């Protein structure tokens, strides 16, 4: 399947609207606005149907999960078909009783499901207690073929791992996409907040550079209180952005405003950049066996 030279992309950065229905209504409005601007691909934020529920561990939260296909995929598929968009969504998947994943679903412009990616790296940190909810992905680092090229979808915590980005690149990804939910602990000082946000951006821009690929990262905004009385909650820092294959920032949203961030991505630049920065050519694959070890003692 041939791909276009350039793709107009959009990132839909929003805060939780209080219910799945309200969030999907907001997403529909954003998708319609994107289509009106001739956008071709839209990336949604991680777990866009509701609150970031992983701030505590409670079995009742599993009620949020749904099957794929299911109600959300049916609605998003219909919108993708009506508007002629490739849409990258992020859902809490109920695969079977007691088996759940954090799953990205990619819809083709005809409304069909082009493919899925199940989040591979699952955090267990204060405020981000995802290991209680999500089984690690079992679909591997496999790009999803679409009419706009091969999309390498990775999810949030995956963004800190260069191995994940590299494996997507080695499998022929044309773009790297990161639906995300990340923010600050309000108790941290301003300097620490700056360091965290900049590290988040730099990590993903580095993936763009190391692999010669455009990167799209879509985060949420707004403060979400923790259900735990003694926990600080999370202030999501937004800052959704699009970077080119040399890590250059093509577009960036603010830390606190709902935004439909639109940018044009030139897929042909990856070929040009890789010719002058041939990192894939010069990899010493004969010397990397120790990467399969947890640590070199």
TAVEN-V811427 format. One record per residue. SS is DSSP state (@ for helix, = for strand, . for the rest). PSI is psi in degrees with one decimal (none if undefined). OMEGA is omega as a letter, one per 30 degrees, with the letter a starting at -180 (none if undefined). Layout:
BEGIN
ss->SS psi->PSI omega->OMEGA
ss->SS psi->PSI omega->OMEGA
END
This chain:
BEGIN
ss->. psi->124.2 omega->a
ss->. psi->155.3 omega->l
ss->. psi->154.7 omega->l
ss->. psi->159.9 omega->l
ss->. psi->-37.6 omega->a
ss->= psi->147.1 omega->a
ss->= psi->131.3 omega->l
ss->= psi->116.5 omega->a
ss->= psi->158.5 omega->l
ss->= psi->143.3 omega->l
ss->= psi->128.0 omega->a
ss->= psi->98.9 omega->a
ss->= psi->120.7 omega->a
ss->. psi->170.2 omega->l
ss->. psi->162.1 omega->l
ss->. psi->133.1 omega->a
ss->. psi->0.3 omega->l
ss->. psi->-19.4 omega->l
ss->. psi->161.0 omega->l
ss->@ psi->-41.7 omega->a
ss->@ psi->-44.6 omega->a
ss->@ psi->-39.1 omega->l
ss->@ psi->-42.3 omega->l
ss->@ psi->-31.9 omega->l
ss->@ psi->-42.6 omega->l
ss->@ psi->-40.8 omega->l
ss->@ psi->-43.5 omega->l
ss->@ psi->-43.4 omega->l
ss->@ psi->-43.4 omega->l
ss->@ psi->-39.5 omega->l
ss->@ psi->-38.4 omega->l
ss->@ psi->-39.0 omega->l
ss->@ psi->-40.2 omega->l
ss->@ psi->-45.8 omega->a
ss->@ psi->-37.3 omega->l
ss->@ psi->-24.8 omega->l
ss->. psi->12.3 omega->l
ss->. psi->22.8 omega->l
ss->. psi->147.7 omega->a
ss->. psi->-30.4 omega->a
ss->= psi->133.5 omega->l
ss->= psi->129.7 omega->l
ss->= psi->128.5 omega->l
ss->= psi->161.7 omega->a
ss->. psi->166.1 omega->a
ss->. psi->137.3 omega->l
ss->. psi->52.4 omega->a
ss->. psi->-8.9 omega->a
ss->. psi->-12.5 omega->a
ss->. psi->-161.3 omega->l
ss->. psi->157.9 omega->l
ss->. psi->95.7 omega->a
ss->@ psi->-4.0 omega->a
ss->@ psi->14.4 omega->l
ss->@ psi->-12.1 omega->l
ss->. psi->174.3 omega->l
ss->. psi->113.2 omega->a
ss->. psi->126.5 omega->a
ss->@ psi->-24.6 omega->l
ss->@ psi->-23.8 omega->a
ss->@ psi->-20.7 omega->l
ss->@ psi->-17.2 omega->l
ss->@ psi->-17.1 omega->l
ss->@ psi->-24.0 omega->a
ss->. psi->152.8 omega->l
ss->= psi->160.6 omega->a
ss->. psi->160.1 omega->l
ss->. psi->112.9 omega->g
ss->. psi->158.2 omega->a
ss->. psi->-169.1 omega->a
ss->@ psi->-45.8 omega->a
ss->@ psi->-43.3 omega->a
ss->@ psi->-33.4 omega->l
ss->@ psi->-43.7 omega->a
ss->@ psi->-45.1 omega->a
ss->@ psi->-37.2 omega->l
ss->@ psi->-42.7 omega->l
ss->@ psi->-38.9 omega->l
ss->@ psi->-42.8 omega->l
ss->@ psi->-42.3 omega->a
ss->@ psi->-46.2 omega->a
ss->@ psi->-40.7 omega->a
ss->@ psi->-8.0 omega->l
ss->. psi->40.4 omega->a
ss->. psi->145.9 omega->l
ss->= psi->124.3 omega->a
ss->= psi->132.0 omega->l
ss->= psi->111.9 omega->a
ss->= psi->174.6 omega->a
ss->= psi->113.6 omega->a
ss->= psi->155.1 omega->l
ss->= psi->105.6 omega->a
ss->= psi->127.6 omega->l
ss->= psi->103.1 omega->a
ss->= psi->-38.2 omega->l
ss->= psi->170.8 omega->l
ss->. psi->122.4 omega->l
ss->. psi->6.6 omega->a
ss->= psi->111.3 omega->a
ss->= psi->150.7 omega->l
ss->= psi->158.4 omega->l
ss->= psi->106.5 omega->a
ss->= psi->131.9 omega->l
ss->= psi->134.9 omega->l
ss->= psi->128.4 omega->a
ss->= psi->125.7 omega->l
ss->= psi->132.3 omega->l
ss->. psi->168.4 omega->a
ss->. psi->-17.8 omega->l
ss->. psi->6.0 omega->l
ss->. psi->-6.2 omega->l
ss->. psi->156.9 omega->l
ss->= psi->112.7 omega->a
ss->= psi->-30.4 omega->a
ss->= psi->174.0 omega->l
ss->= psi->156.2 omega->l
ss->= psi->128.6 omega->l
ss->= psi->126.7 omega->a
ss->. psi->127.7 omega->a
ss->. psi->-45.2 omega->a
ss->. psi->121.1 omega->a
ss->. psi->117.3 omega->a
ss->. psi->160.1 omega->l
ss->= psi->76.7 omega->a
ss->= psi->162.3 omega->l
ss->. psi->123.9 omega->a
ss->. psi->-14.7 omega->a
ss->= psi->70.4 omega->a
ss->= psi->60.0 omega->a
ss->@ psi->-22.4 omega->a
ss->@ psi->-23.9 omega->l
ss->@ psi->-30.5 omega->a
ss->. psi->-37.7 omega->a
ss->. psi->127.7 omega->l
ss->. psi->134.1 omega->l
ss->. psi->145.3 omega->a
ss->. psi->152.2 omega->a
ss->. psi->16.2 omega->l
ss->. psi->-2.4 omega->l
ss->. psi->-172.8 omega->l
ss->. psi->77.8 omega->a
ss->. psi->116.4 omega->l
ss->. psi->153.8 omega->a
ss->= psi->123.8 omega->a
ss->= psi->128.1 omega->l
ss->= psi->174.6 omega->l
ss->. psi->-12.8 omega->l
ss->. psi->7.3 omega->a
ss->= psi->-176.2 omega->a
ss->= psi->117.2 omega->a
ss->= psi->121.1 omega->l
ss->= psi->98.7 omega->a
ss->= psi->129.2 omega->l
ss->= psi->158.0 omega->a
ss->= psi->121.3 omega->l
ss->@ psi->-100.0 omega->a
ss->@ psi->-25.4 omega->l
ss->@ psi->-23.4 omega->a
ss->@ psi->-15.1 omega->a
ss->@ psi->-2.0 omega->a
ss->. psi->108.2 omega->l
ss->@ psi->-26.6 omega->l
ss->@ psi->-39.2 omega->a
ss->@ psi->-46.8 omega->l
ss->@ psi->-42.1 omega->a
ss->@ psi->-43.8 omega->a
ss->@ psi->-35.3 omega->l
ss->@ psi->-42.7 omega->l
ss->@ psi->-42.6 omega->a
ss->@ psi->-20.9 omega->l
ss->. psi->7.3 omega->l
ss->. psi->18.5 omega->l
ss->. psi->141.4 omega->l
ss->. psi->-24.1 omega->a
ss->= psi->150.9 omega->l
ss->= psi->126.5 omega->a
ss->= psi->133.8 omega->a
ss->= psi->93.6 omega->l
ss->= psi->136.0 omega->a
ss->. psi->150.5 omega->l
ss->. psi->98.9 omega->a
ss->. psi->143.3 omega->a
ss->= psi->-172.4 omega->a
ss->= psi->151.2 omega->l
ss->. psi->121.4 omega->a
ss->. psi->-16.7 omega->l
ss->. psi->-15.6 omega->l
ss->. psi->148.4 omega->l
ss->. psi->167.6 omega->a
ss->@ psi->-40.7 omega->a
ss->@ psi->-40.5 omega->l
ss->@ psi->-39.0 omega->l
ss->@ psi->-41.7 omega->l
ss->@ psi->-44.0 omega->a
ss->@ psi->-43.6 omega->a
ss->@ psi->-47.7 omega->a
ss->@ psi->-42.9 omega->a
ss->@ psi->-37.4 omega->l
ss->@ psi->-40.0 omega->l
ss->@ psi->-46.2 omega->a
ss->@ psi->-44.4 omega->a
ss->@ psi->-38.6 omega->l
ss->@ psi->-46.0 omega->a
ss->@ psi->-33.9 omega->l
ss->@ psi->-35.1 omega->l
ss->@ psi->-36.1 omega->l
ss->@ psi->-38.9 omega->l
ss->@ psi->-46.2 omega->a
ss->@ psi->-49.8 omega->a
ss->@ psi->-26.8 omega->a
ss->@ psi->-3.0 omega->l
ss->. psi->40.5 omega->a
ss->. psi->148.2 omega->l
ss->= psi->149.2 omega->l
ss->= psi->134.3 omega->l
ss->= psi->127.7 omega->l
ss->= psi->120.5 omega->a
ss->= psi->116.0 omega->a
ss->. psi->165.4 omega->l
ss->. psi->172.0 omega->l
ss->= psi->173.2 omega->l
ss->= psi->157.7 omega->l
ss->= psi->132.4 omega->l
ss->= psi->114.9 omega->a
ss->. psi->149.6 omega->l
ss->. psi->143.9 omega->l
ss->. psi->-15.5 omega->l
ss->. psi->129.0 omega->a
ss->. psi->-32.0 omega->a
ss->. psi->11.9 omega->a
ss->. psi->149.8 omega->a
ss->. psi->-13.1 omega->a
ss->. psi->-178.8 omega->a
ss->= psi->132.4 omega->l
ss->= psi->99.1 omega->a
ss->= psi->134.6 omega->a
ss->= psi->11.8 omega->l
ss->. psi->-123.2 omega->l
ss->. psi->26.0 omega->l
ss->. psi->143.6 omega->a
ss->= psi->162.2 omega->l
ss->= psi->129.8 omega->l
ss->= psi->147.5 omega->l
ss->. psi->-180.0 omega->a
ss->. psi->-3.5 omega->l
ss->. psi->15.1 omega->l
ss->. psi->2.8 omega->a
ss->. psi->134.7 omega->a
ss->= psi->117.4 omega->a
ss->= psi->-29.5 omega->l
ss->= psi->146.5 omega->a
ss->= psi->133.5 omega->l
ss->. psi->167.5 omega->l
ss->. psi->176.5 omega->a
ss->. psi->-12.2 omega->a
ss->. psi->11.0 omega->a
ss->. psi->137.3 omega->l
ss->. psi->130.8 omega->a
ss->= psi->137.0 omega->l
ss->= psi->99.5 omega->a
ss->= psi->118.2 omega->a
ss->= psi->136.8 omega->l
ss->= psi->152.0 omega->l
ss->= psi->129.9 omega->l
ss->= psi->125.9 omega->l
ss->= psi->104.1 omega->a
ss->. psi->-21.2 omega->l
ss->. psi->-19.8 omega->a
ss->@ psi->-25.5 omega->l
ss->@ psi->-41.2 omega->l
ss->@ psi->-45.2 omega->a
ss->@ psi->-45.4 omega->a
ss->@ psi->-41.9 omega->a
ss->@ psi->-22.1 omega->l
ss->@ psi->-32.0 omega->a
ss->@ psi->-22.6 omega->l
ss->. psi->76.9 omega->a
ss->. psi->62.7 omega->a
ss->. psi->-35.8 omega->a
ss->. psi->-36.2 omega->l
ss->. psi->-40.3 omega->a
ss->. psi->6.9 omega->l
ss->. psi->134.8 omega->l
ss->. psi->72.2 omega->a
ss->@ psi->-19.6 omega->l
ss->@ psi->-13.3 omega->a
ss->@ psi->10.4 omega->a
ss->. psi->14.2 omega->a
ss->@ psi->-33.1 omega->a
ss->@ psi->-10.3 omega->l
ss->@ psi->-18.0 omega->l
ss->@ psi->-2.9 omega->l
ss->. psi->149.3 omega->l
ss->. psi->-39.7 omega->a
ss->. psi->148.3 omega->l
ss->. psi->98.5 omega->a
ss->. psi->none omega->none
END
